[in-house]
């Protein structure tokens, strides 16, 4: 006899089958009741065939590559994040591409992680380094993506468990991402116009790259010196007060597109390549890890150097929500703006 049930706080249906005096339980991997009934009946048939020495009907195989393609198509994150996932998937796709995702175990993921660790250690740039001097950031990122991928597979009923969960992170070396005021001005001086504006605004606000590039003019209020930003990382809208310097940067931008940061009248989707060119022109290539995200770190460092209290830095770097009166009663937008003006008052205009 096959029956189905749901556990408290879970939308997934489970089956309970009694056959030959023995009870069998498991998940149907679906939230649809009708489908769950059919799966339970099919499972009961499999048990009966097995107990009577008859071959069990062939089960559905979900190829890793097929599941990965579905995962990428369903990804609602930014285009740059999806592009990065595709780039980092090159290594693990070559290993798992022909496997049924249900057959991939914790040991398989761990062996892959160790294999990638050895490959990283053998890179030309790391040959003369001790293990403690090598950063395995890329390997950690690959495992993180696999973890997220298998969570998607669980949610969509393709697997029961996440074999990429619970793996210890490898060591990530510290990046030299700080720029002095002189180095920052040098970088801005040689940057192309759109990169110059990006650097100026990012180092004055601490926004992440995706948040800056996604900013629209409709979300900017120059008169009140505030902007509304869609935070990709937390998937929510937040209100942020602008310093006088950051407001002046926006005033210098030509409104030829609905997006604030544009290039030749079109949205600027990424800035990584042109930023790298600017770094090379400024003679700063020796600073490992100097990417657009470094502007956020520069922002926090500058506030720290200016003696701004940690609570102000935390709120500034984390952004202020529209529920500011409830969550940030200790800090008003005007108070934060004053701190920002104080920290960046000596900066040259962009």
N, C-alpha and C positions, 0 to 999 in steps of 0.2 A: 504494500500500500504506500503510495507516494503522496506527500502533502508538502505545502510550502508555508513559510512564515517569515516575519521580519523581526529583527532585533531592535530594541529600544534605541531611538536616535539614529537609526540607519535605514536608508531607503532601499537597500539591496535586499532581494528575496533569497531565502535559504530553503533547501529541501531537506525533508526527513523521510527516509524510506525504511520500512521494515520488511525484511525478506529472510526466510528460513530461520526466524527467531532472532535475527541480528539486526541492529539498527545502524543505518548509514546516514550521516549528515554532512552538509557542505553548502557552498555558495553557488547560486545560479549565475552570479556576476551580472545581473540585470535588475533594473528598477521596474520593469514592465511585468505586471502580474500574469498576463496571458502567456508571455514568452517564458516566464519562470515555470509555469505549469507544464509547458511542453518540454522544457529542459529537465524537469524532475521526472517526467514520464520516460524520457530518453535515457536518463541515468538509471532508472529502474530496469529498463530493458537491457542495458549494458551489464548490470549486476546479475540479472537472470541468465543472460547468455554466458557470462563468465562462470557462474556456478554450475552450469550444465555443459561445461567444456566446449562451448561454441565460440567462435572468434568474435571479439567485440568489434562493433562497427567503427570504421576509421574516423578519428576525431579531426576537427578543423585545425589546420596549421596556419599560424600567423607569422609570416616572414618578417624579420627585423626591419628590412628595408621598407617593406610595405607599411608597417606600423609607424616607422619614422617619418615617412612621407605624409601620413595622416596627421601626425603630431605637428609637423611644421605648418601644414595647411590650416590647422586649428589654432595655431599660435596667434594671440591677439596683441603681443608686445610690439615694440617699435621695430621699424624696418631694419635699423642698424643692429638691434639685438638679434633679430632673426638671421641676418647676414652673418653675424659673429657665430651663432650656433651652427650654421651650415659649414662655416670654415673649420670650426673645432671638431665637427663630426667626421671629418675626413679619416682620422686615425681609427676611431672605433667602428665606423662603417666597414672598413676593410677587414676588421676582425669578426664582426657579428653579422654581416650583411646576409649570409645564407642560412642563418640559424632561426629556428622557431623560437620566438621570444619566451615561450613557456619553458624552454629547455635551458635558458641562461640562468646560471646559479650565482650565489654570492662568491664562490670560488672563482668563477669565470671573470667576474668584475675585478676581484682582487688580483688575479693573475695579470689582467690587462693593466691595472694600475701600476703594478711592479714592473711590467714590461716597458711602460711609458716612462717610468722613473729612470730605468737604465738607459733608454734612448736619450733622455734629457741630459743625463750625466755624460753621455758620449758626444754631445754636440761640440763642435770646434771651440765655441766660446767658453765651454766649461771644462775642457780637457786638463787644464792646469789648476783647477779649483778643487778645494776640499768639499765634501758633501755639504758641510755646514755653510758654505759660501754660495751654494746653488739654490736658485728659486724654482720651485716646482708649481708655480701659480697656474700655468696652463694645464697641467695634469689635474690639479684640483678642480679647475673649471670644467674639464671634460667629465669628470665623475659627477659633478654637480648637475650638469646637463643630463647625463644618463639617469640620475636620480629623479629629476623632474619629468623626464620622458616616461619612466616606468610608473610614476604616479598617475600620469595621463592614461597609461595602459590599464592600470587598476580601475580607475574611474570609468573607463569604457569597456570593462568586462573582459579584457584580453588576458590578464594574468591575475593571480591571487596575491602575490607578495612582490616587494621591491628588492631585487638583488643588489641594487646600488646603494641601499641604505646602510648606515652604520660604519662606513669605511673611514678610518682616521685620515685627516688631512696631512699632506706632506708639507715640509717646511717651505715657507714663502719668505724670501729675503726682503729686507726693507728697500724700498725704492727711494732714490735721491730725487725727490720731486719738488723740493723747495727752491724758489727763485728769490734772490734778493731784489730789492726795489730797482737797483741799477740793471740787473739782468732782465727783469720784467719790462722795463722801459726799452731796453735793447731789442727784445723780442717784438714788441709792438712797433718799434721804429722800422723794422725790415718786413713786417707782415703786409700782405695784400689788404686792401680796404675791408673786405668782408671778414677776414680773419682778425684784423685789428679791432673791429667792433665787437666780435665774439669774445676775444680775450679781455677787452676792457670791461664788458658787461659781466662776464662770468666771474672775474676776480673781484668785482664789486658787489656781487650778490651771492656767490657760492652755489648757484644752481648747477645741477647736473647737465651734461651736454644735451641729452634728449629733451630736457625741460626747456632749455634755452632755445633750441631749434624748433620746438613745437609751439613757441609763444606767438600769439596772434595779436594784431593791433586792437581787436575788439576787447581784449583782456587787459589793455593798458589804459590807465588813467593818469596822465601826466600832470594834470592840475592838482590832484590830491596826492600824487607821488605814491601810488599803489598799483600793483598788478595782480591779476588772478592767473595762477599757474596750474596746469594739469600735471601732477606728479606721477610719472610713469611707474616709478618703483612701488608706490603705495596705492596707485590707481584711484586718486581722488583730487578734487580741486582744493587749492589753498590760496589764501590771500597773503600778500607779502608787501611790506612797506619799503619803498626805495630810498636810498640815500640821495643826496643832491647830485653827487658825482654820477651815480647810475642813471638818474633821471636825465642828466645832460647827455649821456651816451645815447639814450633813446631819442632825444631831440635831434641828434645829428644824423639819424638814419632816415634815408629817403623812403617814403611810403609808396613803393611800386608793386606791392604784393600784400595779400592778406596776412602773410606771416611776417613777423618783425625782421627776422634774419633771412635775407634772400640773396640770390646771385643772378644778375641779369633778369630781374623781374620774376624769378621763380623761387620756390621754397628751397632753402639750403638743407638737403637731407643729411649730409654728413660733412665733417670738417677735418677729419683725421689726416688725410693726405696733405691738404694745404697747410695744416698746422705743423706737420712734420717738416715741410719745406721751410717754413718760417723759423723753426728751431735750428735747422741746418744753416740757414743764412745768418742767424744771430750767433753762430759759433757755440751753440749749446748742445750739440749732439752727444757730448760726453755724459750728459745727465740722463742716466738710465731711467726709463719710466716717465719721461716728460711727455705726456699726452694731454689732450684737451681736459681730461678729468683732473689734471694737476691744478687747474685754475681754482677748483673747489678747495683744494688743500691750501693753496696760497691765500685764499680768502680767510680761512680759519686761522692760519698762522699769523696773518697780519693783524687780526683782531686780538689774538693772544699777545702779540708783541706790544700792542697799544694798551695793554692792561685791562681789556674788557673782561668783565666777570664771566665765569663759565656758563652761568644760566643764560646770559645774553647770547653767547656763542652757540650754545645748544639750540636755542630757539631760532637764531638766525640761520644756522646751517640746516636745521630740520624743517624750516619754513613754518609759517603761522597758518593755522586752519581758519576757516570761516567761523568756527565756534570759539573764536579767540577769547571772548568774554567768559566762557565757561572753563576752558582748558588752560588759559594763560592769564589769569587774573592778576598775577604779579608783574606783568609786563605789557605796556601799551605800545601800539605801533609807533607813536611819537617818541617814546623812550628808546626804542630800538633804533629808529631812524637817527636820533641824536648820537647814539653810540657809533653807528656806521659813519656818519659825517665826521665824527671826531677821529676815527681810525684812518679814513681815507682823504682827509682834508688836504694833504700835501701832494696828492697824485696829480700828474700832468693830465690835461684834458686829452681824451682820445679823439 
